[in-house]
Every structure is written in C-alpha cells, then in structure tokens.
Amino acid sequence: MSELNKEYEASLKSIETENYIDRIFYRPIGFRIARMLRNTGVTPNMITVISIFVGAATGFFFYHADLVHTVIGILFLIFANILDCVDGQLARLTGIKSKIGRILDGFAGDIWFACIYIGLAMRLANETGSHWFFALALLSALSHLFQANITDYYKTLHLYFISKDKGAEFQSLEQVEAQHKQLKYGVAKFFYFLYRWYTLLQVKATPTLQKMLRHLHDRYGDDIPQDVRLDFRRQSKALMRYIDLMTFNGRTIIMFIIVLSGKVWLYYLYEIIVLNTVLFCCMRKHEQMCASFINK
C-alpha cells in the first residue's frame, strides 16, 4: 500500500463504517481538500461552521420550485457534505480534535435538514394555501433527529468494537454527564447540555444494548477479547446496509429524485413512514443481536 493510500485510510474513521458512496465520492474529495488545508491554519471547527451555512442555504433554494434553484440546492447540499467529510479528515490528519468539534459536527446535519424541511413547507404552503405542511415538516424533523441519533450511536458502537482508539468517541451517559459538570458556563457547556440529552435518548432507546455493555464490562473490563469483537462486528456489519438508508447518502438520493420531480410533499411521507419503519426494524434486530451476546 502506498504512503498516500495509508494516509487516506488514516483520515477515515473506519472502512467498515463507510458506505459505498462515501468511499467512492465524498471521502476521496474530502481527503484531497483536507491535505491542501492541513498546513494553512484552518481548523476542523472552521470547516464545520462553513458547512452549516452552506447546507442551511439548501432550504432557500428548495423553497423555489424552478429547476435551476433545485439543482443549485442539490449542489449546495452535496458541497456541504463534502465539507462535513473535510472537517473530520482534517482533524485526523492534523490531530486537531475536540469534544465540542465532534458535537458541533453532529448538529450540523440537523441544521441543514431543519432548514430544508422548513423551506419545503413554505413552498408547499405558497403553492396550496395550506399551512398543515408545517406539521409534516415538524414530524419529519423529529423523525430525522431520532434516526440520525440512533444511526450515529450504532456506527460509533461498531467503531468501539474495532478498537479502543477507533471507538474513542463512544461514551457512556455517565462520562458525558461528568464532562458536562466539569465545564464552566458558556458555549461549550451549552453544547454539552444538548449532547447530554442526545446521549440520554440513545441510552433509553437501547435497553438491551446497555445490558450487553454492562455484561461485557463486568466480565472483561475494558479488554474485550478479539473473538468477541470480531463476532459483534460481523453481525453488526450485516445490519449496516439497512442502517445506511438513514444516513445522509441514504436519504438524499431519494430526496434529490423527489425534489427534481416537483412532488416535494412525498419526501415528508418517505421520512415519516418509510425511514421510521426502517429504524424500528433495525432497532429491533440490533436489540436481538445484543441479547444473543448476553446469552452467550
């Protein structure tokens, strides 16, 4: 393997958790930009903030029904996701990492899609004269938030079973609460307050997973045997193809098709009905998988 390829792989969290479109499109572009920026003084958090504004602008373009605005909106969202790749890859290439950076990065996508849902609701309200679409926008935003929350949790958990280093971002609720208490009042403490509730929701939604983690900790401490790690990764990887439907790539492929067709109300139904069904099935299957580890 060449030095460039090694550097590229080092810029990723893990090949196992990257879906196909990320591997062939977003990550390679993000890597090239990150390499150009790593000695410029530009920090990952700066890139994250820029990505928030770029992605949020998509809502403005999707508000307009003509093809030109729609295509520009799609390009803005694609560019925002490239920047989202850049911040993480730049952090791993330079070693400039922070807890707040990870939290901010997680909220960036939520802001993008909140603006998109509002923009589409305003467009439909203008076209039909009905403001009920704002209720659909709210349900879509809440569905998206929960889907993204659980998807991120499962992917970070998978990294934890690859290695301690790869899974360093996987934290228990107790760890997050302790870090929140240590911070002085300010922006960082506010973000950790939000992150605390974000983590609490993950814990409450996965009771069997929490039992499995306690079971493994009681039995092995922090040194989970390699055969157990490999078994979990094998079973978890089988679920990734369905979990990936709730990631950026999974939902935006359908979103782009729908907004280009002009029937934008269909996306709310896709988000609320289809993706929530996928989420329910994935959570049920994942909890069953965790129960099998407890029984073993």
URUR-V459621 format. One record per helix or strand of 2 or more residues. SS is the DSSP state (H for helix, E for strand). FROM is the first residue (numbers start at 1). TO is the last residue. If there is no record, write none. Layout:
# URUR-V459621
ss: <SS:SS>
from: <FROM:FROM>
to: <TO:TO>
This chain:
# URUR-V459621
ss: <H:H:H:H:H:H:H:H:H:H:H:H:H>
from: <3:15:20:44:67:99:133:173:187:207:226:248:265>
to: <10:17:37:63:94:128:162:182:205:220:246:261:295>
